[in-house]
Amino acid sequence: MTKNNKPMFKLEDKIESSASKIDIIKNLIFGETIQTYDTEFEALKKDILDKKKVLEDLIEEIRTDLTTTLDNVSTDVNIRITELEHNLSEKIDAIETDKVNKKMLGKLLVDLGEKIAAK
């Protein structure tokens, strides 16, 4: 630093001027080509983002359809299980009514035997 407490040179100015010089050189070397690439990259980026949005929408639609289908299948399975339980219960009741009560059969046979002996 000098006696006036001022720096001998400004570092910020040198950085800014070197950055602007680099941009100028880059534009001289690549010129319109780099701008064309930038434009194409931006178009590709937009296209990719648009397609990503479409895919996300499709995924959400499929998720909704799957959820609905699973709910329908679950409801159908519950209905069928309920019907099977009802049919099983009816068949159990029918078997219980159709099965022979041993005490009643024994009494009927005794009564039949007594009637035969009485004749």
Contact map, one row per residue, 1 for C-alpha under 8 A:
11111111000000000000000000000000000000000000000000000000000000000000000000000000000000000000000000000000000000000000000
11111111000000000000000000000000000000000000000000000000000000000000000000000000000000000000000000000000000000000000000
11111100000000000000000000000000000000000000000000000000000000000000000000000000000000000000000000000000000000000000000
11111100000000000000000000000000000000000000000000000000000000000000000000000000000000000000000000000000000000000000000
11111110000000000000000000000000000000000000000000000000000000000000000000000000000000000000000000000000000000000000000
11111111000000000000000000000000000000000000000000000000000000000000000000000000000000000000000000000000000000000000000
11001111110000000000000000000000000000000000000000000000000000000000000000000000000000000000000000000000000000000000000
11000111110000000000000000000000000000000000000000000000000000000000000000000000000000000000000000000000000000000000000
00000011111000000000000000000000000000000000000000000000000000000000000000000000000000000000000000000000000000000000000
00000011111111000000000000000000000000000000000000000000000000000000000000000000000000000000000000000000000000000000000
00000000111111100000000000000000000000000000000000000000000000000000000000000000000000000000000000000000000000000000000
00000000011111110000000000000000000000000000000000000000000000000000000000000000000000000000000000000000000000000000000
00000000011111111000000000000000000000000000000000000000000000000000000000000000000000000000000000000000000000000000000
00000000011111111100000000000000000000000000000000000000000000000000000000000000000000000000000000000000000000000000000
00000000001111111110000000000000000000000000000000000000000000000000000000000000000000000000000000000000000000000000000
00000000000111111111000000000000000000000000000000000000000000000000000000000000000000000000000000000000000000000000000
00000000000011111111100000000000000000000000000000000000000000000000000000000000000000000000000000000000000000000000000
00000000000001111111110000000000000000000000000000000000000000000000000000000000000000000000000000000000000000000000000
00000000000000111111111000000000000000000000000000000000000000000000000000000000000000000000000000000000000000000000000
00000000000000011111111100000000000000000000000000000000000000000000000000000000000000000000000000000000000000000000000
00000000000000001111111110000000000000000000000000000000000000000000000000000000000000000000000000000000000000000000000
00000000000000000111111111000000000000000000000000000000000000000000000000000000000000000000000000000000000000000000000
00000000000000000011111111100000000000000000000000000000000000000000000000000000000000000000000000000000000000000000000
00000000000000000001111111110000000000000000000000000000000000000000000000000000000000000000000000000000000000000000000
00000000000000000000111111111000000000000000000000000000000000000000000000000000000000000000000000000000000000000000000
00000000000000000000011111111110000000000000000000000000000000000000000000000000000000000000000000000000000000000000000
00000000000000000000001111111111010000000000000000000000000000000000000000000000000000000000000000000000000000000000000
00000000000000000000000111111110000000000000000000000000000000000000000000000000000000000000000000000000000000000000000
00000000000000000000000011111110000000000000000000000000000000000000000000000000000000000000000000000000000000000000000
00000000000000000000000001111111110000000000000000000000000000000000000000000000000000000000000000000000000000000000000
00000000000000000000000001111111111000000000000000000000000000000000000000000000000000000000000000000000000000000000000
00000000000000000000000000100111111100000000000000000000000000000000000000000000000000000000000000000000000000000000000
00000000000000000000000000000111111110000000000000000000000000000000000000000000000000000000000000000000000000000000000
00000000000000000000000000100111111111000000000000000000000000000000000000000000000000000000000000000000000000000000000
00000000000000000000000000000011111111100000000000000000000000000000000000000000000000000000000000000000000000000000000
00000000000000000000000000000001111111110000000000000000000000000000000000000000000000000000000000000000000000000000000
00000000000000000000000000000000111111111000000000000000000000000000000000000000000000000000000000000000000000000000000
00000000000000000000000000000000011111111100000000000000000000000000000000000000000000000000000000000000000000000000000
00000000000000000000000000000000001111111110000000000000000000000000000000000000000000000000000000000000000000000000000
00000000000000000000000000000000000111111111000000000000000000000000000000000000000000000000000000000000000000000000000
00000000000000000000000000000000000011111111100000000000000000000000000000000000000000000000000000000000000000000000000
00000000000000000000000000000000000001111111110000000000000000000000000000000000000000000000000000000000000000000000000
00000000000000000000000000000000000000111111111000000000000000000000000000000000000000000000000000000000000000000000000
00000000000000000000000000000000000000011111111100000000000000000000000000000000000000000000000000000000000000000000000
00000000000000000000000000000000000000001111111110000000000000000000000000000000000000000000000000000000000000000000000
00000000000000000000000000000000000000000111111111000000000000000000000000000000000000000000000000000000000000000000000
00000000000000000000000000000000000000000011111111100000000000000000000000000000000000000000000000000000000000000000000
00000000000000000000000000000000000000000001111111110000000000000000000000000000000000000000000000000000000000000000000
00000000000000000000000000000000000000000000111111111000000000000000000000000000000000000000000000000000000000000000000
00000000000000000000000000000000000000000000011111111100000000000000000000000000000000000000000000000000000000000000000
00000000000000000000000000000000000000000000001111111110000000000000000000000000000000000000000000000000000000000000000
00000000000000000000000000000000000000000000000111111111000000000000000000000000000000000000000000000000000000000000000
00000000000000000000000000000000000000000000000011111111100000000000000000000000000000000000000000000000000000000000000
00000000000000000000000000000000000000000000000001111111110000000000000000000000000000000000000000000000000000000000000
00000000000000000000000000000000000000000000000000111111111000000000000000000000000000000000000000000000000000000000000
00000000000000000000000000000000000000000000000000011111111100000000000000000000000000000000000000000000000000000000000
00000000000000000000000000000000000000000000000000001111111110000000000000000000000000000000000000000000000000000000000
00000000000000000000000000000000000000000000000000000111111111000000000000000000000000000000000000000000000000000000000
00000000000000000000000000000000000000000000000000000011111111100000000000000000000000000000000000000000000000000000000
00000000000000000000000000000000000000000000000000000001111111110000000000000000000000000000000000000000000000000000000
00000000000000000000000000000000000000000000000000000000111111111000000000000000000000000000000000000000000000000000000
00000000000000000000000000000000000000000000000000000000011111111100000000000000000000000000000000000000000000000000000
00000000000000000000000000000000000000000000000000000000001111111110000000000000000000000000000000000000000000000000000
00000000000000000000000000000000000000000000000000000000000111111111000000000000000000000000000000000000000000000000000
00000000000000000000000000000000000000000000000000000000000011111111100000000000000000000000000000000000000000000000000
00000000000000000000000000000000000000000000000000000000000001111111110000000000000000000000000000000000000000000000000
00000000000000000000000000000000000000000000000000000000000000111111111000000000000000000000000000000000000000000000000
00000000000000000000000000000000000000000000000000000000000000011111111100000000000000000000000000000000000000000000000
00000000000000000000000000000000000000000000000000000000000000001111111110000000000000000000000000000000000000000000000
00000000000000000000000000000000000000000000000000000000000000000111111111000000000000000000000000000000000000000000000
00000000000000000000000000000000000000000000000000000000000000000011111111100000000000000000000000000000000000000000000
00000000000000000000000000000000000000000000000000000000000000000001111111110000000000000000000000000000000000000000000
00000000000000000000000000000000000000000000000000000000000000000000111111111000000000000000000000000000000000000000000
00000000000000000000000000000000000000000000000000000000000000000000011111111100000000000000000000000000000000000000000
00000000000000000000000000000000000000000000000000000000000000000000001111111110000000000000000000000000000000000000000
00000000000000000000000000000000000000000000000000000000000000000000000111111111000000000000000000000000000000000000000
00000000000000000000000000000000000000000000000000000000000000000000000011111111100000000000000000000000000000000000000
00000000000000000000000000000000000000000000000000000000000000000000000001111111110000000000000000000000000000000000000
00000000000000000000000000000000000000000000000000000000000000000000000000111111111000000000000000000000000000000000000
00000000000000000000000000000000000000000000000000000000000000000000000000011111111100000000000000000000000000000000000
00000000000000000000000000000000000000000000000000000000000000000000000000001111111110000000000000000000000000000000000
00000000000000000000000000000000000000000000000000000000000000000000000000000111111111000000000000000000000000000000000
00000000000000000000000000000000000000000000000000000000000000000000000000000011111111100000000000000000000000000000000
00000000000000000000000000000000000000000000000000000000000000000000000000000001111111110000000000000000000000000000000
00000000000000000000000000000000000000000000000000000000000000000000000000000000111111111000000000000000000000000000000
00000000000000000000000000000000000000000000000000000000000000000000000000000000011111111100000000000000000000000000000
00000000000000000000000000000000000000000000000000000000000000000000000000000000001111111110000000000000000000000000000
00000000000000000000000000000000000000000000000000000000000000000000000000000000000111111111000000000000000000000000000
00000000000000000000000000000000000000000000000000000000000000000000000000000000000011111111100000000000000000000000000
00000000000000000000000000000000000000000000000000000000000000000000000000000000000001111111110000000000000000000000000
00000000000000000000000000000000000000000000000000000000000000000000000000000000000000111111111000000000000000000000000
00000000000000000000000000000000000000000000000000000000000000000000000000000000000000011111111100000000000000000000000
00000000000000000000000000000000000000000000000000000000000000000000000000000000000000001111111110000000000000000000000
00000000000000000000000000000000000000000000000000000000000000000000000000000000000000000111111111000000000000000000000
00000000000000000000000000000000000000000000000000000000000000000000000000000000000000000011111111100000000000000000000
00000000000000000000000000000000000000000000000000000000000000000000000000000000000000000001111111100000000000000000000
00000000000000000000000000000000000000000000000000000000000000000000000000000000000000000000111111110000000000000000000
00000000000000000000000000000000000000000000000000000000000000000000000000000000000000000000011111110000000000000000000
00000000000000000000000000000000000000000000000000000000000000000000000000000000000000000000001111111000000000000000000
00000000000000000000000000000000000000000000000000000000000000000000000000000000000000000000000011111101100000000000000
00000000000000000000000000000000000000000000000000000000000000000000000000000000000000000000000000111111100000000000000
00000000000000000000000000000000000000000000000000000000000000000000000000000000000000000000000000011111110000000000000
00000000000000000000000000000000000000000000000000000000000000000000000000000000000000000000000000001111111000000000000
00000000000000000000000000000000000000000000000000000000000000000000000000000000000000000000000000011111111100000000000
00000000000000000000000000000000000000000000000000000000000000000000000000000000000000000000000000011111111110000000000
00000000000000000000000000000000000000000000000000000000000000000000000000000000000000000000000000000111111111000000000
00000000000000000000000000000000000000000000000000000000000000000000000000000000000000000000000000000011111111100000000
00000000000000000000000000000000000000000000000000000000000000000000000000000000000000000000000000000001111111110000000
00000000000000000000000000000000000000000000000000000000000000000000000000000000000000000000000000000000111111111000000
00000000000000000000000000000000000000000000000000000000000000000000000000000000000000000000000000000000011111111100000
00000000000000000000000000000000000000000000000000000000000000000000000000000000000000000000000000000000001111111110000
00000000000000000000000000000000000000000000000000000000000000000000000000000000000000000000000000000000000111111111000
00000000000000000000000000000000000000000000000000000000000000000000000000000000000000000000000000000000000011111111100
00000000000000000000000000000000000000000000000000000000000000000000000000000000000000000000000000000000000001111111110
00000000000000000000000000000000000000000000000000000000000000000000000000000000000000000000000000000000000000111111111
00000000000000000000000000000000000000000000000000000000000000000000000000000000000000000000000000000000000000011111111
00000000000000000000000000000000000000000000000000000000000000000000000000000000000000000000000000000000000000001111111
00000000000000000000000000000000000000000000000000000000000000000000000000000000000000000000000000000000000000000111111
00000000000000000000000000000000000000000000000000000000000000000000000000000000000000000000000000000000000000000011111
